[in-house]
Amino acid sequence: MAAAREVALTVVNAHLGDTAAQVTLGKMYVQGQGFDQDYKVAMDWYNKAAESGNMAAIGEIGFLYYSGTGVPQDYERARVCISLAAERGYWPAQLRLGKITPLSTTTTTTNQAASEPRSTQGDKAVSALSEIRQAIANASLEDTDADVAQGDKYARAQGVDRDYKAAMGHYLKAAERGDPTAQNRIGDLYRFGNGVTDDFSAAMMWYRKAAEQDDPAGYHHVGQIYEYALGVPLDNDLAMEWYQKAAEKGYAPAQNSIGGLYYLGRGVEEDCGKAMEWFLKAAEQDYAEAEFGIGLAYTINQGVPVDNEIAMEWFSKGMEHANDVLYRIGLMYYKGLGVPCDFSEAFKWISKAAQYELLPAMTDLGLLYTVGRGIDLDYDQGRAWFLKAATKGHAPAQCELGFMYHEGLGVPVDYQSAYEWFLKAAEQGVAAAHGYIGNMYHRGRGFPQDYAKAEEWLLKSAELGRAYAQREIGVMYFYGEGVPQNQALGFEWCLKAAEQGDDEAQCDVGNMYSLGQGTYQSDIKAVEWLRKSAEQGHAKAQYELGDAYISRKGVARDIDAAMDWFRQAAEQGHEQARVTLESLQNSERQRSEE
């Protein structure tokens, strides 16, 4: 535990600019202590410290060049760095100084050094170090571009199976070197919940890092956070301010967004003329969304006269540059982002995008069919679209296909097929798939019950933030199902799930507080969590909440409130609630007759 704390402190101090910590962190990466061995990252940290004049860092850079570890072997650069570090008192460099060059070279170098003024030697060392720093910077830039490109391949399934976790790993390496593109990409992963639990605060943090580097995409993304109220209060004025920063740099998406604010009158007076001006700026850069917007304006007499011929020209241009714009429009209608939530419109746009074999669109189209949103429920169509995307390696589609076989949705229940598809998705880091496999081992579905494997898979899912898995692993620990009983740990996991809105977990947490099991006893906290669950329609929680009103546990006695909650539970088939409700109604009837 102490070692972990030391590692954490070293990382924090290194990021805060402590050069000694930066050197220590570099050595940890070289030696593979606390982290996977990574000479490139080590060199990055040494370079940061060297830029501040840390002699230990300069010496360690020399050692890497001498051995050719993580960098091309270069004895001259090694000699310059180690000599400079030794001269300034870095004793490991002093120990190695006599061993860094062949004897003949050493003699010549020593004689030359003796004949040169000390100031000239210093100038040469500084010059050589400057060259080394530039070489390191260039190598770092190349590594950064490579990491972003590799991250994009995994995120977009370009020649590899889609793997958001792998994409995140590459983006993080580039982002730590200050690359704004990588920082924006990480923000997108958090914003859309790709490979991670969606987290608008984390998205905003990464977008701001990019914006702080005067990056137009970063500016635009921050503006979108404010316009769509993603984890922050709606603020169209701030959105416009950020969009303008990006638009001033000629960034087409921001120009289009400013046009949208004028078009809809958000934070500014509605002005279709100005909106059209901004849309045209973006369209001049072949920005598909703006081209579609202009085409739409020509069909509905907004800012320009109706002219279907011109509209078709703009729509055609938009289709040439569309990429995923159709899908994004569909998502906006589905989530109600900037437009009223409309599942029919979402279906229309997502189905158009799916025709272009955009894998996320194909998967979401399958979901719309299987839940009957925007279209009549049709399991066959849903499965067909899932299968198309799943066979192309799209992990969410593989997970959904597994779920259909697991639940028998439009097909006979087939646990073997379910497991095979879940496994494909789990191998790409889909948290839900880990959870489903864990559940199958927990319940003995498709193969013999195996609590050890259930725990292994559920923990993977729970640690990735899947509420269902957090609740299930919590129940296993709480009751000791195949694992040593640990009610406190069970409570912790159930609480994580409850905080994500899982109604079953909220009911469990309420009961744990009521009984004082796994946590302290509190009727008030019990009622708080039972109410959250009951308001989501959980019958057991509704019954327990009704009982709390009868027995004065955490709330004042209120027969009417109790009867209301018992009635809601009874309507869902909760037998005890029905019996209790009838008893209360009879008691009320008798009192009124007396």
C-alpha positions as CSV (number, residue, x, y, z in Angstrom):
1,M,0.0,0.0,0.0
2,A,2.8,2.4,0.9
3,A,4.6,1.5,-2.4
4,A,1.5,2.3,-4.4
5,R,1.2,5.6,-2.5
6,E,4.8,6.5,-3.4
7,V,4.2,5.7,-7.0
8,A,1.1,7.9,-7.0
9,L,3.0,10.8,-5.4
10,T,5.8,10.5,-7.9
11,V,3.4,10.7,-10.8
12,V,1.6,13.7,-9.3
13,N,4.9,15.6,-8.5
14,A,6.2,14.8,-12.0
15,H,3.2,16.3,-13.6
16,L,3.5,19.3,-11.4
17,G,7.0,19.9,-12.7
18,D,9.2,18.4,-10.0
19,T,12.3,17.5,-12.1
20,A,13.6,15.0,-9.5
21,A,10.2,13.2,-9.7
22,Q,10.4,13.3,-13.5
23,V,13.8,11.5,-13.4
24,T,12.5,9.0,-10.9
25,L,9.4,8.3,-13.1
26,G,11.7,7.9,-16.1
27,K,13.8,5.3,-14.2
28,M,10.6,3.5,-13.2
29,Y,9.6,3.2,-16.8
30,V,13.1,2.0,-17.8
31,Q,13.1,-0.7,-15.1
32,G,9.4,-1.6,-15.4
33,Q,8.8,-0.8,-11.7
34,G,5.2,0.2,-11.1
35,F,4.5,0.4,-14.8
36,D,5.0,-1.6,-17.9
37,Q,8.6,-1.1,-19.3
38,D,8.5,1.7,-21.8
39,Y,11.7,3.4,-22.9
40,K,10.0,6.0,-25.0
41,V,7.9,7.2,-22.1
42,A,11.0,7.2,-20.0
43,M,12.8,9.4,-22.5
44,D,9.9,11.8,-22.5
45,W,10.2,12.2,-18.7
46,Y,14.0,12.5,-18.8
47,N,13.6,15.1,-21.6
48,K,11.2,17.2,-19.5
49,A,13.6,17.3,-16.6
50,A,16.6,17.9,-18.9
51,E,14.8,21.0,-20.3
52,S,14.9,22.4,-16.8
53,G,18.6,21.7,-16.5
54,N,18.5,18.6,-14.4
55,M,21.9,16.9,-14.7
56,A,20.6,13.5,-13.6
57,A,18.1,13.5,-16.5
58,I,20.9,14.5,-19.0
59,G,23.1,11.7,-17.7
60,E,20.3,9.1,-18.0
61,I,19.6,10.3,-21.5
62,G,23.3,9.7,-22.2
63,F,23.0,6.2,-20.8
64,L,20.1,5.4,-23.1
65,Y,22.0,6.6,-26.2
66,Y,25.1,4.7,-25.1
67,S,23.2,1.4,-24.9
68,G,20.8,2.1,-27.7
69,T,17.9,1.4,-25.5
70,G,14.6,2.9,-26.8
71,V,16.7,5.2,-29.1
72,P,19.2,4.6,-31.9
73,Q,22.7,3.9,-30.4
74,D,24.8,7.1,-30.6
75,Y,28.1,7.1,-28.8
76,E,28.8,10.8,-29.5
77,R,25.6,12.0,-28.1
78,A,26.0,9.6,-25.2
79,R,29.5,11.1,-24.5
80,V,28.3,14.7,-24.6
81,C,25.4,14.0,-22.2
82,I,27.4,11.9,-19.8
83,S,30.4,14.3,-19.8
84,L,28.2,17.3,-19.1
85,A,26.3,15.4,-16.3
86,A,29.6,14.2,-14.8
87,E,31.2,17.7,-14.9
88,R,28.2,19.0,-13.0
89,G,28.4,16.4,-10.3
90,Y,26.1,13.5,-11.3
91,W,28.1,10.7,-9.8
92,P,26.7,7.8,-11.9
93,A,27.9,9.7,-15.0
94,Q,31.3,10.2,-13.4
95,L,31.6,6.5,-12.8
96,R,30.7,5.7,-16.4
97,L,32.7,8.5,-18.1
98,G,35.8,6.4,-18.8
99,K,33.8,3.6,-20.4
100,I,31.7,5.4,-22.9
101,T,34.1,5.5,-25.9
102,P,36.8,3.3,-27.5
103,L,40.3,4.0,-26.2
104,S,41.6,5.6,-29.4
105,T,38.7,8.0,-29.5
106,T,39.0,8.8,-25.8
107,T,42.7,9.8,-26.3
108,T,41.9,12.1,-29.2
109,T,38.9,13.6,-27.4
110,T,40.9,14.1,-24.2
111,N,43.8,15.9,-26.1
112,Q,41.3,18.1,-28.0
113,A,39.5,18.9,-24.8
114,A,42.8,19.9,-23.1
115,S,43.7,22.3,-25.9
116,E,40.3,24.0,-26.0
117,P,39.2,26.8,-23.7
118,R,36.7,25.7,-21.0
119,S,34.1,28.1,-22.5
120,T,34.4,26.4,-25.9
121,Q,33.9,22.9,-24.3
122,G,30.8,24.3,-22.6
123,D,29.5,25.8,-25.9
124,K,30.0,22.4,-27.6
125,A,28.2,20.6,-24.9
126,V,25.3,23.0,-24.9
127,S,25.1,22.8,-28.7
128,A,25.2,19.0,-28.7
129,L,22.6,18.9,-26.0
130,S,20.4,21.2,-28.0
131,E,20.7,18.9,-31.0
132,I,19.8,15.9,-28.8
133,R,16.8,17.8,-27.4
134,Q,15.6,18.6,-30.9
135,A,16.1,15.0,-32.0
136,I,14.1,13.8,-28.9
137,A,11.4,16.4,-29.7
138,N,11.2,15.2,-33.3
139,A,11.0,11.6,-32.3
140,S,8.4,12.4,-29.8
141,L,6.3,14.2,-32.5
142,E,6.6,11.2,-34.7
143,D,5.6,8.9,-31.9
144,T,2.7,11.2,-31.1
145,D,1.4,11.1,-34.7
146,A,1.8,7.3,-34.8
147,D,-0.1,6.9,-31.5
148,V,-3.0,9.1,-32.7
149,A,-3.1,7.2,-36.0
150,Q,-3.1,3.8,-34.3
151,G,-5.8,5.0,-31.8
152,D,-8.0,6.0,-34.8
153,K,-7.5,2.6,-36.4
154,Y,-8.9,0.9,-33.2
155,A,-11.6,3.5,-32.6
156,R,-12.9,3.3,-36.2
157,A,-12.2,-0.4,-36.9
158,Q,-9.8,0.5,-39.8
159,G,-8.2,-2.8,-40.7
160,V,-8.5,-4.1,-37.1
161,D,-11.3,-5.1,-34.8
162,R,-12.8,-2.1,-33.0
163,D,-11.2,-1.8,-29.6
164,Y,-11.9,1.5,-27.7
165,K,-9.7,0.4,-24.8
166,A,-6.7,0.0,-27.1
167,A,-7.6,3.3,-28.8
168,M,-7.7,5.0,-25.4
169,G,-4.2,3.6,-24.6
170,H,-2.7,5.1,-27.7
171,Y,-4.6,8.4,-27.4
172,L,-3.4,8.8,-23.8
173,K,0.2,8.3,-24.8
174,A,-0.1,11.1,-27.4
175,A,-2.2,13.3,-25.0
176,E,0.4,13.1,-22.3
177,R,2.8,14.6,-24.8
178,G,0.4,17.5,-25.3
179,D,-1.2,16.5,-28.6
180,P,-4.5,18.3,-28.9
181,T,-5.9,15.8,-31.5
182,A,-5.5,13.0,-29.0
183,Q,-7.0,15.1,-26.2
184,N,-10.0,15.7,-28.3
185,R,-10.3,12.1,-29.2
186,I,-10.2,11.1,-25.5
187,G,-12.9,13.8,-24.8
188,D,-15.0,12.1,-27.5
189,L,-14.7,8.7,-25.9
190,Y,-15.9,10.0,-22.6
191,R,-18.6,12.1,-24.2
192,F,-20.2,9.3,-26.2
193,G,-19.3,6.5,-23.7
194,N,-17.2,4.5,-26.2
195,G,-15.2,2.0,-24.2
196,V,-15.8,3.9,-21.0
197,T,-18.8,5.0,-18.9
198,D,-19.9,8.3,-20.4
199,D,-18.6,11.2,-18.3
200,F,-19.2,14.7,-19.5
201,S,-17.0,16.2,-16.8
202,A,-14.0,14.1,-18.1
203,A,-14.9,15.0,-21.7
204,M,-14.9,18.7,-20.8
205,M,-11.5,18.4,-19.0
206,W,-9.9,16.9,-22.1
207,Y,-11.5,19.3,-24.5
208,R,-10.3,22.2,-22.4
209,K,-6.7,20.8,-22.5
210,A,-6.9,20.9,-26.3
211,A,-8.5,24.4,-26.2
212,E,-5.7,25.7,-23.9
213,Q,-3.4,24.9,-26.8
214,D,-5.4,27.2,-29.1
215,D,-6.8,24.1,-30.9
216,P,-10.0,25.0,-32.9
217,A,-11.5,21.5,-32.4
218,G,-11.0,21.9,-28.7
219,Y,-12.7,25.3,-28.7
220,H,-15.6,23.8,-30.7
221,H,-16.1,20.8,-28.4
222,V,-16.2,23.0,-25.3
223,G,-18.9,25.1,-27.1
224,Q,-20.9,22.0,-27.8
225,I,-20.8,21.0,-24.1
226,Y,-22.4,24.4,-23.3
227,E,-24.9,24.4,-26.1
228,Y,-26.2,20.9,-25.4
229,A,-25.9,21.3,-21.6
230,L,-23.8,18.1,-21.2
231,G,-23.0,18.0,-17.5
232,V,-23.2,21.8,-17.3
233,P,-26.0,24.3,-17.3
234,L,-27.3,25.3,-20.8
235,D,-25.4,28.5,-21.8
236,N,-25.7,29.5,-25.4
237,D,-23.7,32.7,-24.8
238,L,-20.7,30.7,-23.7
239,A,-21.3,28.3,-26.6
240,M,-21.2,31.2,-29.1
241,E,-18.0,32.6,-27.4
242,W,-16.2,29.2,-27.8
243,Y,-17.5,28.6,-31.3
244,Q,-16.2,32.1,-32.4
245,K,-12.7,31.2,-31.2
246,A,-12.7,28.2,-33.4
247,A,-14.4,29.9,-36.3
248,E,-11.8,32.7,-36.4
249,K,-9.3,29.9,-37.3
250,G,-11.5,28.8,-40.2
251,Y,-12.8,25.7,-38.4
252,A,-15.8,24.6,-40.5
253,P,-17.7,22.7,-37.8
254,A,-17.7,25.8,-35.6
255,Q,-18.8,28.0,-38.4
256,N,-21.7,25.6,-39.0
257,S,-22.5,25.6,-35.2
258,I,-22.7,29.4,-35.2
259,G,-25.0,29.2,-38.2
260,G,-27.2,26.9,-36.2
261,L,-27.4,29.3,-33.2
262,Y,-28.5,32.1,-35.5
263,Y,-30.9,29.8,-37.3
264,L,-32.6,28.7,-34.1
265,G,-32.2,32.0,-32.2
266,R,-30.2,30.5,-29.4
267,G,-28.4,33.2,-27.4
268,V,-28.9,35.5,-30.3
269,E,-31.8,36.9,-32.2
270,E,-33.1,34.5,-34.8
271,D,-31.5,35.6,-38.1
272,C,-31.7,33.3,-41.1
273,G,-29.6,35.6,-43.2
274,K,-26.6,35.4,-40.8
275,A,-27.2,31.7,-40.4
276,M,-26.9,31.2,-44.1
277,E,-23.7,33.3,-44.2
278,W,-22.1,31.0,-41.6
279,F,-23.4,27.8,-43.2
280,L,-21.9,29.0,-46.5
281,K,-18.5,29.6,-44.9
282,A,-18.5,26.0,-43.6
283,A,-19.9,24.6,-46.9
284,E,-17.0,26.2,-48.8
285,Q,-14.8,23.8,-46.9
286,D,-17.0,20.8,-48.1
287,Y,-18.5,20.5,-44.6
288,A,-21.4,18.0,-45.2
289,E,-23.6,19.1,-42.3
290,A,-23.6,22.7,-43.6
291,E,-24.3,21.6,-47.1
292,F,-27.3,19.6,-45.9
293,G,-28.4,22.7,-43.8
294,I,-28.3,25.0,-46.8
295,G,-30.2,22.5,-48.9
296,L,-32.9,22.2,-46.3
297,A,-33.2,26.0,-46.1
298,Y,-34.0,26.1,-49.8
299,T,-36.8,23.6,-49.3
300,I,-38.6,25.5,-46.5
301,N,-38.2,29.2,-47.3
302,Q,-35.8,30.0,-44.5
303,G,-33.4,32.8,-45.3
304,V,-33.6,32.0,-49.0
305,P,-36.5,31.5,-51.4
306,V,-37.8,28.0,-52.0
307,D,-35.8,26.4,-54.9
308,N,-35.9,22.7,-54.9
309,E,-33.4,22.5,-57.8
310,I,-30.7,24.4,-55.8
311,A,-31.7,22.4,-52.7
312,M,-31.0,19.1,-54.6
313,E,-27.6,20.5,-55.6
314,W,-26.6,21.2,-52.0
315,F,-28.0,17.8,-50.9
316,S,-25.9,16.1,-53.5
317,K,-22.8,17.9,-52.4
318,G,-23.6,16.9,-48.8
319,M,-23.9,13.3,-49.8
320,E,-20.5,13.4,-51.4
321,H,-19.0,14.5,-48.1
322,A,-21.5,12.9,-45.8
323,N,-19.4,10.2,-44.0
324,D,-21.2,9.8,-40.7
325,V,-23.3,13.0,-40.8
326,L,-26.5,11.1,-41.4
327,Y,-25.8,9.0,-38.3
328,R,-25.1,12.0,-36.2
329,I,-28.3,13.7,-37.2
330,G,-30.1,10.5,-36.2
331,L,-28.4,10.5,-32.8
332,M,-29.4,14.1,-32.3
333,Y,-33.1,13.3,-32.9
334,Y,-32.8,10.1,-30.7
335,K,-31.2,12.0,-27.8
336,G,-33.0,15.3,-28.3
337,L,-29.8,17.2,-28.7
338,G,-30.6,20.6,-30.2
339,V,-33.9,19.2,-31.6
340,P,-37.0,17.7,-30.0
341,C,-36.6,14.0,-29.2
342,D,-38.2,12.2,-32.2
343,F,-37.7,8.4,-32.6
344,S,-39.3,8.4,-36.0
345,E,-36.8,11.0,-37.3
346,A,-34.0,9.2,-35.6
347,F,-35.0,6.0,-37.3
348,K,-35.1,7.7,-40.7
349,W,-31.6,9.2,-40.5
350,I,-30.0,6.2,-38.8
351,S,-31.4,3.9,-41.4
352,K,-30.0,6.1,-44.2
353,A,-26.5,6.0,-42.5
354,A,-26.8,2.2,-42.1
355,Q,-27.1,1.8,-45.9
356,Y,-23.6,3.1,-46.2
357,E,-22.4,0.3,-43.9
358,L,-21.5,2.7,-41.0
359,L,-21.2,0.1,-38.2
360,P,-22.5,2.1,-35.3
361,A,-25.5,3.1,-37.4
362,M,-26.1,-0.5,-38.4
363,T,-26.0,-1.5,-34.7
364,D,-28.3,1.3,-33.6
365,L,-30.7,0.5,-36.4
366,G,-30.9,-3.0,-35.0
367,L,-31.6,-1.6,-31.6
368,L,-34.5,0.5,-32.9
369,Y,-36.1,-2.5,-34.4
370,T,-35.6,-4.7,-31.3
371,V,-37.2,-2.1,-29.0
372,G,-39.7,-0.7,-31.4
373,R,-38.7,2.9,-31.3
374,G,-39.5,4.9,-34.4
375,I,-40.6,1.7,-36.2
376,D,-42.7,-1.4,-35.4
377,L,-40.9,-3.9,-33.2
378,D,-39.3,-6.5,-35.5
379,Y,-36.8,-8.9,-34.0
380,D,-35.9,-10.4,-37.4
381,Q,-34.9,-7.1,-38.8
382,G,-33.0,-6.2,-35.6
383,R,-31.1,-9.4,-35.6
384,A,-30.3,-9.0,-39.3
385,W,-28.7,-5.6,-38.7
386,F,-26.8,-6.8,-35.6
387,L,-25.5,-9.7,-37.6
388,K,-24.2,-7.5,-40.4
389,A,-22.3,-5.3,-38.0
390,A,-21.2,-8.1,-35.8
391,T,-19.6,-10.1,-38.6
392,K,-17.6,-6.9,-39.4
393,G,-16.2,-6.9,-35.9
394,H,-18.4,-4.3,-34.3
395,A,-18.3,-5.2,-30.6
396,P,-21.6,-3.5,-29.5
397,A,-23.5,-5.4,-32.2
398,Q,-21.9,-8.7,-31.1
399,C,-23.1,-8.0,-27.6
400,E,-26.6,-7.2,-28.7
401,L,-26.7,-10.4,-30.8
402,G,-25.6,-12.4,-27.9
403,F,-28.4,-10.8,-25.8
404,M,-31.0,-11.9,-28.3
405,Y,-29.9,-15.5,-28.2
406,H,-29.6,-15.3,-24.4
407,E,-33.2,-14.0,-23.9
408,G,-34.7,-15.8,-26.9
409,L,-35.8,-12.6,-28.7
410,G,-37.1,-13.7,-32.0
411,V,-35.0,-16.9,-31.8
412,P,-35.0,-19.9,-29.6
413,V,-32.9,-19.5,-26.4
414,D,-29.4,-20.6,-27.3
415,Y,-26.9,-20.1,-24.5
416,Q,-24.0,-21.5,-26.6
417,S,-24.5,-18.9,-29.4
418,A,-25.1,-16.2,-26.8
419,Y,-21.8,-17.1,-25.0
420,E,-19.9,-17.1,-28.3
421,W,-21.1,-13.6,-29.3
422,F,-20.7,-12.2,-25.7
423,L,-17.1,-13.5,-25.7
424,K,-16.3,-11.8,-29.0
425,A,-17.6,-8.5,-27.6
426,A,-15.9,-9.0,-24.2
427,E,-12.5,-9.5,-25.9
428,Q,-13.0,-6.0,-27.3
429,G,-13.6,-4.6,-23.9
430,V,-17.4,-4.3,-23.8
431,A,-18.4,-4.1,-20.2
432,A,-21.9,-5.4,-20.7
433,A,-20.6,-8.6,-22.4
434,H,-18.3,-9.3,-19.4
435,G,-21.3,-8.9,-17.2
436,Y,-23.5,-11.2,-19.2
437,I,-20.9,-14.0,-19.2
438,G,-20.5,-13.6,-15.5
439,N,-24.2,-13.9,-15.1
440,M,-24.2,-17.1,-17.2
441,Y,-21.6,-18.7,-14.9
442,H,-23.4,-17.3,-11.8
443,R,-26.8,-18.8,-12.8
444,G,-25.4,-21.9,-14.6
445,R,-26.9,-21.0,-17.9
446,G,-25.3,-22.9,-20.8
447,F,-22.8,-24.6,-18.6
448,P,-22.4,-25.8,-15.0
449,Q,-22.6,-23.1,-12.3
450,D,-19.1,-21.8,-11.6
451,Y,-18.9,-19.1,-8.9
452,A,-15.2,-18.5,-9.4
453,K,-15.6,-17.7,-13.1
454,A,-18.7,-15.7,-12.3
455,E,-16.7,-13.6,-9.9
456,E,-13.9,-13.1,-12.4
457,W,-16.2,-12.0,-15.3
458,L,-18.5,-9.9,-13.1
459,L,-15.6,-8.1,-11.6
460,K,-14.2,-7.2,-15.0
461,S,-17.6,-5.7,-15.9
462,A,-18.1,-4.0,-12.6
463,E,-14.7,-2.4,-12.7
464,L,-15.6,-1.1,-16.2
465,G,-18.5,0.7,-14.6
466,R,-21.4,-1.6,-15.6
467,A,-24.1,-1.1,-13.0
468,Y,-25.8,-4.5,-13.5
469,A,-22.5,-6.3,-12.8
470,Q,-21.7,-4.1,-9.8
471,R,-25.0,-5.1,-8.3
472,E,-24.7,-8.8,-9.0
473,I,-21.1,-9.0,-7.7
474,G,-22.3,-7.0,-4.7
475,V,-25.0,-9.6,-4.0
476,M,-22.5,-12.4,-4.3
477,Y,-20.3,-10.9,-1.7
478,F,-23.2,-9.8,0.5
479,Y,-24.7,-13.3,0.7
480,G,-21.4,-15.3,0.3
481,E,-22.6,-17.0,-2.9
482,G,-19.5,-19.1,-3.9
483,V,-17.2,-16.5,-2.3
484,P,-16.3,-15.6,1.3
485,Q,-19.2,-13.6,2.7
486,N,-18.3,-9.9,3.0
487,Q,-21.3,-7.7,3.6
488,A,-19.3,-4.4,3.7
489,L,-17.8,-5.2,0.2
490,G,-21.2,-6.3,-1.0
491,F,-22.7,-3.0,0.1
492,E,-19.9,-1.0,-1.6
493,W,-20.6,-2.6,-5.0
494,C,-24.4,-2.3,-4.7
495,L,-24.0,1.3,-3.8
496,K,-21.9,1.9,-6.9
497,A,-24.7,0.4,-9.0
498,A,-27.4,2.3,-7.1
499,E,-25.6,5.6,-7.7
500,Q,-25.8,4.9,-11.4
501,G,-29.6,4.6,-11.1
502,D,-30.0,0.8,-11.0
503,D,-33.4,0.4,-9.4
504,E,-32.7,-3.2,-8.1
505,A,-29.5,-2.0,-6.4
506,Q,-31.2,1.0,-5.0
507,C,-33.7,-1.3,-3.3
508,D,-30.9,-3.5,-2.0
509,V,-29.1,-0.5,-0.6
510,G,-32.3,0.7,1.1
511,N,-32.7,-2.7,2.8
512,M,-29.1,-2.8,3.8
513,Y,-29.4,0.6,5.5
514,S,-32.7,-0.5,7.1
515,L,-31.1,-3.6,8.6
516,G,-27.7,-2.1,9.3
517,Q,-26.0,-4.9,7.3
518,G,-22.8,-4.0,5.4
519,T,-23.2,-0.4,6.6
520,Y,-24.5,1.6,9.5
521,Q,-28.2,1.4,10.4
522,S,-30.3,4.4,9.2
523,D,-34.0,4.4,8.5
524,I,-33.7,7.9,6.9
525,K,-31.1,6.6,4.4
526,A,-33.1,3.5,3.8
527,V,-36.2,5.5,2.9
528,E,-34.0,7.8,0.6
529,W,-32.8,4.8,-1.5
530,L,-36.1,2.9,-1.4
531,R,-37.9,6.0,-2.7
532,K,-35.4,6.3,-5.6
533,S,-36.1,2.7,-6.6
534,A,-39.8,2.9,-6.0
535,E,-40.1,6.0,-8.3
536,Q,-38.6,3.9,-11.0
537,G,-41.4,1.4,-10.6
538,H,-39.6,-1.3,-8.5
539,A,-42.4,-3.3,-6.9
540,K,-40.5,-4.5,-3.9
541,A,-39.2,-1.0,-3.1
542,Q,-42.7,0.3,-3.4
543,Y,-43.9,-2.2,-0.9
544,E,-41.0,-1.5,1.5
545,L,-41.6,2.2,1.2
546,G,-45.3,1.7,2.0
547,D,-44.3,-0.3,5.0
548,A,-42.0,2.5,6.2
549,Y,-45.0,4.9,6.1
550,I,-47.0,2.5,8.2
551,S,-44.3,1.7,10.8
552,R,-42.8,5.3,11.0
553,K,-39.4,4.2,9.9
554,G,-37.5,7.2,8.5
555,V,-40.8,9.0,7.7
556,A,-43.8,10.2,9.6
557,R,-46.8,7.8,9.6
558,D,-48.9,8.5,6.6
559,I,-51.7,5.9,5.8
560,D,-52.6,7.6,2.5
561,A,-49.0,7.5,1.2
562,A,-48.6,3.9,2.4
563,M,-51.7,2.8,0.6
564,D,-50.6,4.6,-2.6
565,W,-47.3,2.8,-2.6
566,F,-48.9,-0.6,-1.8
567,R,-51.4,0.0,-4.6
568,Q,-48.6,0.6,-7.1
569,A,-46.8,-2.5,-6.0
570,A,-49.9,-4.6,-6.0
571,E,-50.7,-3.5,-9.6
572,Q,-47.4,-5.1,-10.6
573,G,-48.3,-8.4,-8.9
574,H,-46.6,-8.0,-5.5
575,E,-48.8,-10.3,-3.4
576,Q,-47.8,-9.0,0.0
577,A,-48.6,-5.5,-1.1
578,R,-52.0,-6.6,-2.3
579,V,-52.8,-8.4,1.0
580,T,-51.6,-5.4,3.1
581,L,-53.6,-2.9,0.9
582,E,-56.8,-4.9,1.3
583,S,-56.2,-5.0,5.0
584,L,-55.8,-1.3,5.2
585,Q,-58.8,-0.7,3.0
586,N,-61.0,-2.9,5.3
587,S,-59.7,-1.1,8.4
588,E,-60.5,2.2,6.8
589,R,-64.0,1.0,5.8
590,Q,-64.7,-0.2,9.3
591,R,-63.7,3.1,10.9
592,S,-65.9,5.0,8.5
593,E,-68.9,2.8,9.5
594,E,-68.4,3.2,13.2
